[in-house]
Amino acid sequence: MTQFVDLNADMGESFGPWPMGADEDLLGVVTSANIACGFHAGDADHMAKSMQIAVKNGVGIGAHPGFLDLQGFGRRRMVVPHETLGNWVRYQLGAAQAMAKASGGHVRHLKLHGALSNMACEDADMARACFEAALDVDPDIILMVLAATALEDVAKELGANYAAEIFADRAYNDNATLVDRSKPGAVIHDAKFAAERIVNMVQAGAIIAESGKTIETRIDTICVHGDNAEALALARAVRAGLEHAGITVRKFG
């Protein structure tokens, strides 16, 4: 049986004259792109540039909303009323849709960023507030969710289209959440190790936690963080490893 999997990256995170990531190169490797919407990173010019290249390369475009926290890159936990969170998601998704349309494409998926995603993985009510807001704007949008967490549970509960995601460059806790970035080994920089690990996970149909525990899950897409200094090498190695193992890399449907 042929296996298929999507490869995505977070990008569009440069701001004004401050560059971040190798978007143009990554867009030649990945099949889906999660574009920052200006709250945690990015601006209108960089959104437009990344989306234009994505359209040219046939890469699926996704909105990547986060906390309103440029200084902290959206990776600081914040206490925000759910009504406000919903409006933040609607606002960022709307901006992404406008920029994608102007670039000749469209937003097909949405993925929560950073601390917003990590907190919603643990809090179903928070996840619901974000996802209901996205579905208000586009009932057919595909929700990219951290596999085997509350995000996936809520997407199922809402009857939404969703893609279950695992990470190539992050270590896992035993409950399928990501190891906190402040801990040693939380972020993976070794491309060869990342590729071997991801092939093992896809073939097993399971997340392999740092402890060695396996968590069975559906796997639709694999993420590489664009701000990782080794992002391009990681993405290339992961894609090559998957293809060498007979796993087709293509946009999720």
C-alpha positions in Angstrom: 0.0 0.0 0.0 1.4 3.4 -1.0 1.9 5.9 1.8 1.4 9.6 1.3 2.5 12.4 3.5 2.7 16.2 3.3 5.7 18.2 4.3 5.1 21.7 5.7 7.1 24.6 7.1 6.4 27.7 9.1 7.5 30.8 7.2 6.8 34.4 6.2 8.4 35.3 9.5 10.8 38.1 8.4 9.8 41.6 9.6 10.8 44.8 7.8 14.6 44.7 7.3 15.1 41.7 9.8 15.3 38.5 7.8 14.3 35.1 9.2 14.3 31.8 7.5 15.1 30.7 3.9 11.6 30.8 2.5 12.4 30.8 -1.2 14.6 27.7 -0.8 12.2 25.9 1.5 9.3 26.5 -0.9 11.2 24.4 -3.4 11.2 21.5 -0.9 7.9 21.5 1.1 4.4 20.9 -0.2 2.6 23.2 2.3 3.5 26.5 3.8 2.2 28.1 7.0 2.5 31.9 6.6 2.8 34.2 9.6 0.0 36.8 9.7 1.7 39.7 11.4 0.9 39.1 15.1 3.8 36.9 16.2 6.0 37.6 13.1 5.8 38.7 9.5 4.4 41.7 7.7 2.4 42.4 4.6 5.4 42.5 2.3 6.8 39.2 3.5 3.4 37.6 3.5 3.0 38.6 -0.2 6.5 37.5 -1.2 6.2 34.0 0.4 2.7 33.5 -1.0 3.7 34.5 -4.5 6.5 31.9 -4.5 4.2 29.3 -3.0 1.7 29.9 -5.8 4.4 29.7 -8.4 5.7 26.4 -6.9 2.3 24.8 -6.4 2.7 24.8 -2.6 -0.4 24.8 -0.4 -0.9 28.1 1.5 -1.9 28.1 5.1 -2.6 30.9 7.6 -0.4 30.7 10.7 -2.1 32.9 13.4 -0.4 33.4 16.8 -0.5 35.5 19.9 -0.2 39.3 19.5 3.5 39.1 20.6 6.1 40.3 18.1 8.8 40.7 20.8 8.3 37.2 22.1 7.8 35.6 18.6 4.5 34.3 19.9 6.3 31.8 22.1 5.3 33.3 25.4 2.2 31.9 27.1 -0.5 34.6 27.5 -3.9 34.7 29.3 -6.4 36.1 26.7 -10.2 35.9 26.9 -11.6 33.3 24.5 -13.7 36.0 22.7 -10.5 38.0 22.0 -8.6 34.9 20.9 -11.4 34.1 18.4 -11.2 37.6 17.0 -7.5 37.4 16.7 -7.8 34.3 14.7 -10.5 35.8 12.4 -8.4 38.9 11.9 -5.2 37.0 11.0 -7.0 34.5 8.7 -8.8 37.4 6.9 -5.4 39.1 6.3 -3.9 35.8 5.0 -6.9 35.3 2.7 -6.6 38.8 1.2 -2.9 38.5 0.6 -3.3 35.0 -0.9 -6.0 36.1 -3.3 -3.9 39.0 -4.4 -1.0 36.6 -5.0 -3.2 34.4 -7.3 -3.8 31.6 -4.7 -6.0 30.8 -1.7 -5.7 29.8 1.9 -6.5 26.1 2.2 -5.5 25.4 5.8 -4.9 27.1 9.1 -2.3 26.2 11.8 -2.0 27.8 15.2 1.4 29.1 16.1 3.8 28.7 19.0 2.4 29.2 22.5 -1.1 29.6 21.2 -0.9 26.1 19.7 0.8 24.6 22.7 -1.7 25.9 25.1 -4.7 24.8 22.9 -3.2 21.3 22.8 -3.8 21.1 26.5 -7.1 23.1 26.7 -10.0 22.0 24.6 -12.0 25.1 25.3 -9.2 27.3 24.0 -8.8 25.1 21.0 -12.6 25.3 20.3 -12.5 29.1 20.6 -9.8 29.3 17.9 -11.2 26.7 15.6 -14.8 27.9 15.7 -13.5 31.4 14.8 -11.6 30.0 11.8 -14.7 28.0 10.7 -16.8 31.2 11.0 -14.6 32.7 8.3 -14.2 29.5 6.1 -16.3 26.4 7.0 -14.3 24.3 4.6 -10.8 25.3 5.8 -8.5 22.4 6.7 -7.3 22.7 10.3 -3.8 21.6 10.8 -3.6 20.0 14.3 -0.9 18.6 16.5 -1.7 14.9 16.3 -3.1 13.0 19.3 -3.8 16.2 21.3 -6.9 18.2 22.3 -6.5 20.1 19.0 -7.3 16.9 17.1 -10.1 16.0 19.5 -11.8 19.4 19.0 -11.4 19.3 15.2 -13.2 15.9 15.2 -15.9 17.2 17.5 -16.5 20.2 15.2 -16.7 17.9 12.2 -14.0 20.0 10.5 -11.6 19.0 7.8 -8.3 18.5 9.4 -4.7 17.3 8.9 -2.8 15.6 11.7 0.7 16.9 12.1 3.9 15.7 13.6 7.2 17.6 14.0 10.5 16.7 12.5 12.5 19.1 14.6 10.9 18.8 18.0 11.0 16.2 20.8 7.8 14.8 22.3 6.5 14.3 25.8 4.6 11.0 26.6 1.2 12.8 26.1 2.0 13.8 22.5 2.7 17.4 23.4 6.0 19.0 22.5 8.9 19.2 25.0 9.3 22.7 26.3 11.9 24.7 24.2 13.8 25.6 27.4 14.8 21.9 28.0 17.9 20.3 26.5 17.1 18.3 23.3 13.7 19.9 22.8 14.7 21.3 19.4 16.4 18.8 16.9 19.1 20.2 14.7 20.6 17.0 13.3 19.1 16.5 9.8 20.1 12.8 9.5 18.7 12.0 12.9 15.5 13.9 12.1 15.0 12.1 8.8 15.5 8.7 10.3 13.2 9.5 13.2 10.4 10.7 10.9 10.6 7.8 8.6 10.2 5.5 11.6 7.2 7.4 12.9 5.4 7.4 9.5 6.1 3.7 8.9 4.9 2.9 12.5 1.9 5.2 12.3 2.9 6.6 15.7 4.6 9.4 17.5 7.8 8.3 19.2 8.3 10.3 22.4 11.6 11.2 23.9 11.2 8.4 26.4 10.7 5.8 23.6 6.9 5.5 24.2 4.9 5.1 21.0 1.6 6.9 20.6 -0.5 5.6 17.7 -1.9 8.3 15.5 -2.9 9.3 12.0 -0.1 11.3 10.3 -1.0 13.6 7.4 1.8 16.2 7.5 5.3 16.7 8.9 6.5 20.1 10.0 9.9 21.8 9.9 10.2 25.1 11.7 11.4 27.8 9.3 13.3 29.7 12.0 15.4 26.7 12.8 19.0 27.5 11.6 19.1 24.0 9.9 15.6 24.2 8.5 16.6 23.8 4.8 18.9 20.9 5.6 16.2 19.3 7.8 13.5 19.7 5.1 15.7 18.2 2.4 16.8 15.3 4.5 13.3 14.5 5.7 11.9 14.6 2.2 14.8 12.5 0.8 14.4 10.0 3.6 10.7 9.6 3.1 11.1 9.2 -0.6 13.9 6.7 -0.2 11.6 4.7 2.0 8.9 4.6 -0.7 6.7 7.3 1.0 5.3 9.8 -1.5 5.5 13.5 -0.4 2.6 15.5 -1.6 0.0 18.1 -0.5 -2.6 16.7 1.9 -6.1 16.6 0.5 
